[in-house]
Amino acid sequence: MSRAPDPDFADWVAKARAVPIRDVLAKHGASLAGKASGEINIRCPRCGGRDRLGVNLTKNVYVCGHSGGVGGDAIALTMHLEEIADDARGFLEVCEILTGEAPPKRKTVLSEEEKRARAERVAQQAKRRAEQDTEARAIEKQFREDERRRARRIWDAAGPIAGTWAEAYLAKRAIFAPPSAHLRFSSQVKYWHGTKLLHIGPAIIAGVIRPDGKFGGIEQTFIDLEKPKGKAQLVDPETGEILPAKKSRGSVGSGSILLSRPLAPVRRVVIGEGTETVLSAFCSLFEQRSPLLEGCEFRAALSLGNLAGKAAGRVPHPEKTVTDTLGRVRKIRVSDDELVPVKDDAPIIALPPSMEELILIGDGDSDPFETRLAMARAAKRFARAYLQAVIRLVWARDGLDLNDERMAREIDA
């Protein structure tokens, strides 16, 4: 005859299982401060690596890719991090560690000596993790600085765009750059894909300014005027992968490309993702002799992520799905339109303090659902940082960006 379940024991196990994954990781030196929900990847305190441990803070579960996909709840994570045997005693030991209590109606699993030894092991692991994090940050900082210097040399060696392939590229896109644009041209630019040099050819070199006003890096747009839109078509010869014609170098996060600066004090700023999109807005207003140009600055943000910042959580996509290993079809989850706290966000793109109005350009050639969430987040983000400014969103037609629209008008004309 089987023994009836002990409700006190079940409650004790449930208490252990409910311990937040973030608390378990924090005790082992892997802080998740600032992460409210959603899925993240971090270095595993046991296995190392840059992003081997996947954590879902909403579901309170983890999976370690380095250990063959081992995963589970707080109990399984503690077993993994402390290399505790997955048996009956190990299970009781972990539950006692997580709850701080002995099993109901039973003796403590861990002796005082074992508790002291465990505490020392965990402290040593946390110390090693902190040292590894400090070293990794120092290496990453030095790499970014080295890349910034290399980017600066490319920028300094480049020349004006007038009369070059760069000017011809912009004309092919039905746009032009005003004299104040931070754009240059070089005829022999190297395209690196990892450690492989895939291409050397002409490119527009755009200077990226960091939030502190200093040079941060460059965005290179590789040119081939024989192609429909003038961009070089680059392919990895080993994998057949189509590579982007735009390539950033340096420390460009939170930076932007100045494309037009007015003579009068800046009262209005227009900013969008790409150089061609923002120049399309400038050229259209210039041709219309629009009063909006007075006191108006134009900037490109390089990427939608740089514009919108981090999301606080994730939401299911209404259409996109993925099939898991069991054949189940699930909706993918994408970044929502909610902001993380200021302290957890990257620095925002710096705009003039005299700005009274900010116009954000949304492209229509990306996934509509994800783009609208990102642009809504961008609007909230800039409103939070620039309280004095009125924020407006301007959208291209579905399936196009502003430059596509402008090129289409040129063809129709």
N, C-alpha and C positions, 0 to 999 in steps of 0.2 A: 504494500500500500504506500503510495507516494505521500511525502510530507506536504502539508498545505503551505502555500507561499507566505513568507513573513512580510507583512506590510511595512514594518519598520525598516527591514533590510532593503526592500524595494525603494523606499523613500530615500534611504542613504545612497544607494546607487544612482538614483535620479538626480540627487543633489550634486554628486560628482560629475555626472554627465552634463549637467547644466552650467558648469563652470565655463565662462567665456574663453574661447580659444585665445583671444588677445591677452588674457591674464596669464595663461600658461606660457605663451611665447615671451611675454614681458619678463617673467621670472628667469627665463633662459637667455635674456639679453637681446631679444628681438622685439623692440617696441613698435606697436602699430598706432601710436598716438596720431590723432587726426583722421583716422580711417573710421568712418561711421558705419558703413555697410558695403555690400557688394563683394566682388572677387578681386584679390590682389595676389601678386607673386613676390616672394621674398627669398633671401638666402636661408637655407635650412640651418638652424644652429648646430645640428648634428652632422649633416652631410656637407655643408658648405655650398659652393656654387652661387651664382648671382640670383637666379630666380627659380630654384628647384621646388620650393614649397609653395603650393597654391592654397590659399585660404579664402573661404566664403564666410564672411562675417555675419551675413544675414542668416544663413543656415547653421552657422557655428560648426563647420566641419573643415577638414584639411585633406590634402593629398600630397604625397612627396613623390615627385617624378623620378628622383634618383634611386628610390628604393622599390622600383617596380610598380609604382602606383599605389603603394600602401597609404591608407587614409582612414578617416573616421572622425569621431568626436573628441572631446577633451581627454577622455580616458585613453583612447588609442594614441593620441598625440603625445601624452605623457610617457606612455610605454615606448614610443618611437624615440623621443628625445633622450630618455634616460636609459634606453636599452634594457628595459625590464621584460622579463619573460612573459609571453602571452599564455599564461596558464592560470589555474585557480588562485594560487598564492599571489602571482603577479597582479591579477585583477583586484584582489582585496588590498594589496599594497598601494596600488595607484588610487583607488577610491579613498583610502585613508589619507594619502598625500593631498588629494584635491579637496576633501572635506575638512581635513584637520581633525577628524574624529575617528575613533576605533569603530569597527563593525558593531552594530547593535547586538547586545547580549553576548559579545565575544571579547576575547583579549585583543590588545593591540597587535597589529601585524608586525610593525617595525619596533625593534628594540631602540633604546636611547642611543646606543652606539651607532646603529644603522641610520638613525635620523640625523646624527651629527655628520656621518660620512656622506650621506645624501646631500645635505645642505652645503657641504664643502664642494662636492662635485658640481652641483648646480651653480654655485658662486664662481667656480673656476671656468665653467662653460660660458657663463654670462660675461666674465672678464675677457675670455678669448674672443667672444663675439664682438665686444666693444672695441677691442684692439684691431680686429679684422675690419670692422666698419670704419674706424679712423684711418687705417691704411688705405682702404678702398676709396674713401673720399679724397684723400690726399693724391692718390694716383689719378683719379678722375679729374680733379681740379687741375693737376699739372698737364694732363692730356688736353683738356679744353684750352688751357693757356697756350700750349704749344700749337694747337690747331688754329687758335686765334692769330698767333704770330705768322703762321704760314699763310693764312687767309689775308692778312695785312700785306704781306709781300706780293701776293697776286693782285690785290687791289692797287697797290702803289705802282706796279708795273703796267697796269692797264691804262688806256688812254681814252679821250673823249669819243662819244659814239657818232658824232657828226661825220657823214661821208663814209661810214663803215657798214659792214654786214649787220651790225646791231640796228642802225637806223633803217636799213632795208627790211630787217625782220619786223620792226615795229610797223613800218608802212604796210607790209604784207598783212599784218593784223589790223589794219585800218586805224592805227593810233600813232601818236608821236609823244615824245617826252619833253617837258619844258626844261629850260636851262638849269633850274634848281634841283632837278631829279638826281638822286645819288646813283647814277648808272654810268658804267664805263664799258669799254670793249677791249677784248684781247683775242688775237687770232690763233694762238697756240695754247689752249687750256687743256690740262690733263683731266680725264674722267677716270676716277678710281672707283672700282667696285670691290670693297674689302681691300685686299692686298693686290688685286689685279688691275693693271692699267689697260683699260679697254679701248680708249679713244683719245685722240688729241685733235682739237679743232677749235673753230671760233665760238665765242660765247659772250653773252652779256654778263657783266659782273655788277651785281647790285650790292651796295654797301649797307650793312645792317647795324643799326644803332641800338645799344642796350638801354635799359631804363635809366642808367646813371649818365646817359648822354655820351658815353664813350663808344669807340668802334668795337663791335662784337664779332663780326665775321662777314661772310659774303654768301649771296645766293647766285649760282652760276646757271644760266640758261643756255644750253648748247644748241647751236643754230645749224640748220640745213635748209637753205632757201628753196631747194627742189621739192621739199615736202609741202603738203597742202597748207599747214599752219606755220611752216617755217622752223619747227623744232626738229632737232636731230632724233632719229629713231635708233635707239641703242639696245642691243640684245646681248645677253650673256652667252658666249659661244658654247659653254659647257652645258648649261641647263635650258637654253632657249627662252629664258625669262626676259620679258620686255621691261626695260629699266626706265625710270623717269628721266626726262630731259633736263629737269631742274635738280641741282645738287647744292646743298648748303655745306659750308665749312666754317669752323670756328665755334664760338659760343653764341648761338643765335636765339636761344630760348628767351622769351619775353621781349625780343627785339622787334624792330620794324624797319621798313625801307621808306625813306622820305622820297616822295615823287613830285611834290609841288609845295612850295612855301610862299605865302603871299607877302607883299611888301608891307601891307597894313598889319596891325596886331591880329593874331589868330582868334576868330570868334566861332569858327565852324571847322570841324574835322570830318573828312570822309575816309573811312578805312574799310578795307575788304581783305579777302584772303590772298589773291594773287596780283602781281604787278600789272598784267594785261587787263584784268577786271577793273582795277582802280584807275588806270590810265584811260580806259574806255569811258568811265564816268567823267573824268576830267575833260577829255576831248569833246564829248557831247555837250557839256556845259559851256566850254570855250566857243564852240561853233554857234551855240544859241545866244552867245553873249549874255549869259545868265547872270543876274545879280547875285546868285548864290556863290559865285567865284570870289566875291569881295571878302577878304579876311578868311579865305578857306584854305586849309591845308589838306593834302592827300597823302595817305600812307598805305603800304601793303604789309600785312601781318605774316606773310610766308605760309601759314597753315591755319586751318580751322581750329585745331587744338590750341595754337598759340593765341588765337583770338578769344576762344570760349573758356579756356582754363579747365580745371578739373571738375568733374561731376561728383555730387555727393552720393549718388546711387545709380542703379540700373533699372530699366523697365523692359518688358517684353516687346519685341518688334511686332507690329501687326501682321506682317507678311513673311518675313524671312524665317526659315527654319533650318534645323540641323538634325541629322539622324545619328543617334548614339550607337555604341557598339552592340546594343541589344536590339537594334532596329526600331527603336522608339523615335518618333518625330517630335521634336520640341521647338518652340519658338526661341530664337536667339535673344539675348538680353543686350541692350545697348545703353550707353550713358544717358542719364536723364537730364532734365533742365534745371536741377537744383544745384546750388553752389556749395562747395566746401567752405568752412570758416576761413577768414582772411589769413590766419596764421598758418593754415595748411595749404594755401594756394601758392602757385608760383607768382613772382612779381608781375604786375600787369604792365602792358605796354604804356610807356610814358607819353602823355599828351600835354599840350600847353595848358597851364593853369588858367589862362584867359578864355579858354574854350567855353562857349555857351550852348553849343549844339553839336551832337555827335551823330553822324549818319553811318550806320553799319550796312554793308552790302552783302546780301545773301545770294550765293550761287544756286542756280536751279539744275545744275548738271550732276549733282551728287544725290545720294539717297534722300528723298524729301523728308521722310520721318526723322532720320538722324540729324540732318542738317538743320531742320527747324528747332529741334531740341537744343542743338549746340548754339544756334544763333539767339535763342531765347535766353540761354545761359550767359552768352556774351553780353546781351543787353543788361541783364541783372548785374553782371560783374562790373561793367563800366559805370552803371548807375551807382553802385556801391562805392566805387573809387572816386568818381567825379560827381559829387552831389549837386554841383551848380549847373550841370549840363542836362539839356533835354535830349533823350536818346530816341533815335528813329531808325526803323528797319526798312530797307529798300530791297526788293527781290527781283531777280531776273525771272524770265518765264521758265516754266517747268522744262527740264531737259537741256537748258542752255545756261551759260553765264553771260555777263554783260558784254564781253568781247565777242561771243558767238552772235549775239543779237546785232552788235555793231557791224560785224563782218557780213552778216546776212543782208543788212540794209544796204551795204556798199554794193553787194552783188545785184540786188534788186534794182538799185539806182542805175 
